[in-house]
């Protein structure tokens, strides 16, 4: 049996961080909503029922939040690109990653401003 890569995702991970270019955005954390998907080979993890052959999404969630909070990005575009590169550099099983971030309070009367990137190893 031949299978393509599987995909694990974190949906609507919400936390506060410094992001933005305006002076008040550089001083005050604001909410962001992060979505990410990682493609990887599920075969060995599925065969062995062993998380060591996959990516621990609880660890991933904690890791990316810490990375983003410490980085204090100015642009959403930089956040998604650098977070994608961070995942590929730190999770060798990841073959491809898609990262999306939304600032829900960025524009009055709007669900938010959002940026997305997909990076392949």
C-alpha positions as protocol buffer text, in pm:
chain_id: "A"
residue {
  index: 1
  type: UNK
  ca { x: 0 y: 0 z: 0 }
}
residue {
  index: 2
  type: UNK
  ca { x: 132 y: 344 z: -95 }
}
residue {
  index: 3
  type: UNK
  ca { x: 21 y: 644 z: 108 }
}
residue {
  index: 4
  type: UNK
  ca { x: 93 y: 1010 z: 76 }
}
residue {
  index: 5
  type: UNK
  ca { x: 209 y: 1220 z: 367 }
}
residue {
  index: 6
  type: UNK
  ca { x: -36 y: 1276 z: 648 }
}
residue {
  index: 7
  type: UNK
  ca { x: -112 y: 1615 z: 797 }
}
residue {
  index: 8
  type: UNK
  ca { x: -134 y: 1724 z: 1160 }
}
residue {
  index: 9
  type: UNK
  ca { x: -284 y: 2062 z: 1238 }
}
residue {
  index: 10
  type: UNK
  ca { x: -327 y: 2308 z: 1519 }
}
residue {
  index: 11
  type: UNK
  ca { x: -648 y: 2507 z: 1472 }
}
residue {
  index: 12
  type: UNK
  ca { x: -723 y: 2846 z: 1624 }
}
residue {
  index: 13
  type: UNK
  ca { x: -440 y: 2850 z: 1878 }
}
residue {
  index: 14
  type: UNK
  ca { x: -506 y: 3179 z: 2060 }
}
residue {
  index: 15
  type: UNK
  ca { x: -252 y: 3373 z: 2263 }
}
residue {
  index: 16
  type: UNK
  ca { x: -122 y: 3726 z: 2313 }
}
residue {
  index: 17
  type: UNK
  ca { x: 207 y: 3861 z: 2182 }
}
residue {
  index: 18
  type: UNK
  ca { x: 383 y: 4175 z: 2065 }
}
residue {
  index: 19
  type: UNK
  ca { x: 320 y: 4214 z: 1691 }
}
residue {
  index: 20
  type: UNK
  ca { x: 284 y: 4523 z: 1478 }
}
residue {
  index: 21
  type: UNK
  ca { x: 463 y: 4833 z: 1361 }
}
residue {
  index: 22
  type: UNK
  ca { x: 265 y: 5103 z: 1542 }
}
residue {
  index: 23
  type: UNK
  ca { x: 410 y: 5241 z: 1867 }
}
residue {
  index: 24
  type: UNK
  ca { x: 127 y: 5106 z: 2086 }
}
residue {
  index: 25
  type: UNK
  ca { x: 164 y: 4762 z: 1920 }
}
residue {
  index: 26
  type: UNK
  ca { x: 532 y: 4753 z: 2019 }
}
residue {
  index: 27
  type: UNK
  ca { x: 440 y: 4817 z: 2385 }
}
residue {
  index: 28
  type: UNK
  ca { x: 121 y: 4612 z: 2436 }
}
residue {
  index: 29
  type: UNK
  ca { x: 53 y: 4249 z: 2364 }
}
residue {
  index: 30
  type: UNK
  ca { x: -248 y: 4179 z: 2145 }
}
residue {
  index: 31
  type: UNK
  ca { x: -436 y: 3861 z: 2061 }
}
residue {
  index: 32
  type: UNK
  ca { x: -340 y: 3648 z: 1764 }
}
residue {
  index: 33
  type: UNK
  ca { x: -497 y: 3332 z: 1626 }
}
residue {
  index: 34
  type: UNK
  ca { x: -253 y: 3080 z: 1481 }
}
residue {
  index: 35
  type: UNK
  ca { x: -332 y: 2790 z: 1249 }
}
residue {
  index: 36
  type: UNK
  ca { x: -68 y: 2555 z: 1126 }
}
residue {
  index: 37
  type: UNK
  ca { x: -46 y: 2229 z: 939 }
}
residue {
  index: 38
  type: UNK
  ca { x: 253 y: 2001 z: 908 }
}
residue {
  index: 39
  type: UNK
  ca { x: 281 y: 1724 z: 649 }
}
residue {
  index: 40
  type: UNK
  ca { x: 484 y: 1418 z: 747 }
}
residue {
  index: 41
  type: UNK
  ca { x: 505 y: 1046 z: 684 }
}
residue {
  index: 42
  type: UNK
  ca { x: 256 y: 871 z: 915 }
}
residue {
  index: 43
  type: UNK
  ca { x: 361 y: 516 z: 820 }
}
residue {
  index: 44
  type: UNK
  ca { x: 606 y: 439 z: 1100 }
}
residue {
  index: 45
  type: UNK
  ca { x: 403 y: 613 z: 1372 }
}
residue {
  index: 46
  type: UNK
  ca { x: 87 y: 431 z: 1261 }
}
residue {
  index: 47
  type: UNK
  ca { x: 264 y: 97 z: 1236 }
}
residue {
  index: 48
  type: UNK
  ca { x: 420 y: 125 z: 1584 }
}
residue {
  index: 49
  type: UNK
  ca { x: 164 y: 346 z: 1765 }
}
residue {
  index: 50
  type: UNK
  ca { x: 468 y: 543 z: 1883 }
}
residue {
  index: 51
  type: UNK
  ca { x: 468 y: 921 z: 1917 }
}
residue {
  index: 52
  type: UNK
  ca { x: 847 y: 922 z: 1876 }
}
residue {
  index: 53
  type: UNK
  ca { x: 780 y: 865 z: 1504 }
}
residue {
  index: 54
  type: UNK
  ca { x: 549 y: 1165 z: 1474 }
}
residue {
  index: 55
  type: UNK
  ca { x: 530 y: 1521 z: 1607 }
}
residue {
  index: 56
  type: UNK
  ca { x: 389 y: 1586 z: 1954 }
}
residue {
  index: 57
  type: UNK
  ca { x: 134 y: 1861 z: 1886 }
}
residue {
  index: 58
  type: UNK
  ca { x: 116 y: 1968 z: 2253 }
}
residue {
  index: 59
  type: UNK
  ca { x: 493 y: 2028 z: 2247 }
}
residue {
  index: 60
  type: UNK
  ca { x: 459 y: 2197 z: 1907 }
}
residue {
  index: 61
  type: UNK
  ca { x: 191 y: 2436 z: 2038 }
}
residue {
  index: 62
  type: UNK
  ca { x: 406 y: 2534 z: 2336 }
}
residue {
  index: 63
  type: UNK
  ca { x: 717 y: 2571 z: 2120 }
}
residue {
  index: 64
  type: UNK
  ca { x: 565 y: 2797 z: 1853 }
}
residue {
  index: 65
  type: UNK
  ca { x: 395 y: 3018 z: 2111 }
}
residue {
  index: 66
  type: UNK
  ca { x: 725 y: 3069 z: 2291 }
}
residue {
  index: 67
  type: UNK
  ca { x: 909 y: 3131 z: 1963 }
}
residue {
  index: 68
  type: UNK
  ca { x: 655 y: 3393 z: 1849 }
}
residue {
  index: 69
  type: UNK
  ca { x: 637 y: 3566 z: 2187 }
}
residue {
  index: 70
  type: UNK
  ca { x: 1016 y: 3591 z: 2211 }
}
residue {
  index: 71
  type: UNK
  ca { x: 1053 y: 3716 z: 1852 }
}
residue {
  index: 72
  type: UNK
  ca { x: 817 y: 4016 z: 1882 }
}
residue {
  index: 73
  type: UNK
  ca { x: 765 y: 4039 z: 1506 }
}
residue {
  index: 74
  type: UNK
  ca { x: 655 y: 4361 z: 1340 }
}
residue {
  index: 75
  type: UNK
  ca { x: 482 y: 4208 z: 1038 }
}
residue {
  index: 76
  type: UNK
  ca { x: 245 y: 3913 z: 1009 }
}
residue {
  index: 77
  type: UNK
  ca { x: 434 y: 3815 z: 695 }
}
residue {
  index: 78
  type: UNK
  ca { x: 759 y: 3785 z: 890 }
}
residue {
  index: 79
  type: UNK
  ca { x: 583 y: 3589 z: 1166 }
}
residue {
  index: 80
  type: UNK
  ca { x: 448 y: 3323 z: 931 }
}
residue {
  index: 81
  type: UNK
  ca { x: 771 y: 3285 z: 730 }
}
residue {
  index: 82
  type: UNK
  ca { x: 999 y: 3267 z: 1034 }
}
residue {
  index: 83
  type: UNK
  ca { x: 763 y: 3036 z: 1223 }
}
residue {
  index: 84
  type: UNK
  ca { x: 749 y: 2803 z: 923 }
}
residue {
  index: 85
  type: UNK
  ca { x: 1129 y: 2800 z: 901 }
}
residue {
  index: 86
  type: UNK
  ca { x: 1151 y: 2741 z: 1277 }
}
residue {
  index: 87
  type: UNK
  ca { x: 926 y: 2436 z: 1248 }
}
residue {
  index: 88
  type: UNK
  ca { x: 1119 y: 2289 z: 955 }
}
residue {
  index: 89
  type: UNK
  ca { x: 1450 y: 2350 z: 1133 }
}
residue {
  index: 90
  type: UNK
  ca { x: 1338 y: 2198 z: 1464 }
}
residue {
  index: 91
  type: UNK
  ca { x: 1109 y: 1915 z: 1354 }
}
residue {
  index: 92
  type: UNK
  ca { x: 1303 y: 1701 z: 1107 }
}
residue {
  index: 93
  type: UNK
  ca { x: 1003 y: 1478 z: 1033 }
}
residue {
  index: 94
  type: UNK
  ca { x: 814 y: 1777 z: 889 }
}
residue {
  index: 95
  type: UNK
  ca { x: 813 y: 1768 z: 508 }
}
residue {
  index: 96
  type: UNK
  ca { x: 603 y: 2081 z: 456 }
}
residue {
  index: 97
  type: UNK
  ca { x: 439 y: 2338 z: 680 }
}
residue {
  index: 98
  type: UNK
  ca { x: 158 y: 2590 z: 636 }
}
residue {
  index: 99
  type: UNK
  ca { x: 136 y: 2872 z: 891 }
}
residue {
  index: 100
  type: UNK
  ca { x: -143 y: 3126 z: 917 }
}
residue {
  index: 101
  type: UNK
  ca { x: -182 y: 3408 z: 1169 }
}
residue {
  index: 102
  type: UNK
  ca { x: -474 y: 3642 z: 1224 }
}
residue {
  index: 103
  type: UNK
  ca { x: -489 y: 3959 z: 1430 }
}
residue {
  index: 104
  type: UNK
  ca { x: -860 y: 3967 z: 1525 }
}
residue {
  index: 105
  type: UNK
  ca { x: -851 y: 4325 z: 1657 }
}
residue {
  index: 106
  type: UNK
  ca { x: -649 y: 4478 z: 1373 }
}
residue {
  index: 107
  type: UNK
  ca { x: -935 y: 4635 z: 1178 }
}
residue {
  index: 108
  type: UNK
  ca { x: -1264 y: 4753 z: 1332 }
}
residue {
  index: 109
  type: UNK
  ca { x: -1566 y: 4574 z: 1184 }
}
residue {
  index: 110
  type: UNK
  ca { x: -1348 y: 4300 z: 1036 }
}
residue {
  index: 111
  type: UNK
  ca { x: -1283 y: 3944 z: 1157 }
}
residue {
  index: 112
  type: UNK
  ca { x: -914 y: 4024 z: 1137 }
}
residue {
  index: 113
  type: UNK
  ca { x: -609 y: 4071 z: 919 }
}
residue {
  index: 114
  type: UNK
  ca { x: -449 y: 3739 z: 819 }
}
residue {
  index: 115
  type: UNK
  ca { x: -131 y: 3617 z: 650 }
}
residue {
  index: 116
  type: UNK
  ca { x: -49 y: 3262 z: 536 }
}
residue {
  index: 117
  type: UNK
  ca { x: 260 y: 3087 z: 397 }
}
residue {
  index: 118
  type: UNK
  ca { x: 335 y: 2731 z: 286 }
}
residue {
  index: 119
  type: UNK
  ca { x: 698 y: 2616 z: 292 }
}
residue {
  index: 120
  type: UNK
  ca { x: 828 y: 2283 z: 164 }
}
residue {
  index: 121
  type: UNK
  ca { x: 1155 y: 2129 z: 280 }
}
